[in-house]
Amino acid sequence: MAIYTKGGDKGETSLYDGARVRKDSLRVDTYGTFDELNANISLADKLCVNPENKKILQEIEYKMFFLQGEIATQNHQHFEKNSQIITDEDTHHLEHVIDAYLAKLPPVHSFILPGSSKAGAQLHVCRTVCRRAERLFVRLSEKVEFRPELERYINRMSDFLYIIAREEDYEDMLNQVTEKVYERYLMKKGV
């Protein structure tokens, strides 16, 4: 089976519900930017050192398919009948992770550089792509009505990515300190 359909050769694409739109439409730009975010989240999950963060990000990757699908559908009843949807429970899950990590991380009193570790830097890329996607979503929401649950989830996502980035940077810093202490220990022992 070929991966090309030739259906978009004249600048149009099909939405989830079969409706045809121009490839440069705001709707396509919006869900395409969330697709870009999801690819970046996938890369971030491969760079994470904390296995819990990997697991959380992989869960988010699947949720992003539902988010993109809903944005890529003009007939929302069709989407809800044929797919899973983002719920307030999903937003509460993001908030739970944010709150738990804020409680364990040292407080921040100034701006921070975007990532001191590879995973942290990639997660900050995710955060900025998420913010761009959210701006597009807000513009699209002026023309298209979306469920408030979807809007809340999108709004919480960049905060979630920020805190996961901070946690990965913190883990990396702890690992570096541990390595240095161990090296000094070995040097004192003459090993």
Helices and strands as residue ranges (DSSP letters): E 12-14, E 20-22, H 26-47, H 51-71, H 76-82, H 88-104, H 118-141, H 148-189
